[in-house]
């Protein structure tokens, strides 16, 4: 089954590259945080480190999901209206889930 995408292959490649760099940074940060929490002597520091680990895990999952969407050619569609999110917005915010109109509506809720 062919999936119609509003983004060109060049545009998808540029965004994929950015997302892969983000994934690399989040994965490295996650490994560093896990090493710190394992070595942390101060019990009082562990809750903050664990919260940072949870945040890094969530961010890693979001980036992996976006990369999967690129592979499946479903990336770049608004999660509300289903219209294509403009490349300029995705280039600036590769993890954008909504077009600007729907984003504004979500922010006003």
Secondary structure, 3 states (H helix, E strand, C coil): CCCCCCCCHHHHHHHHHHHHHHHHHHHHHHHHHHHHHHHCCCHHHHHHHHHHHHHHHHHHHHHHHHHHHHHCCCCCECCCCCCECCHHHHHHCCCCCCCHHHHHHHHCC
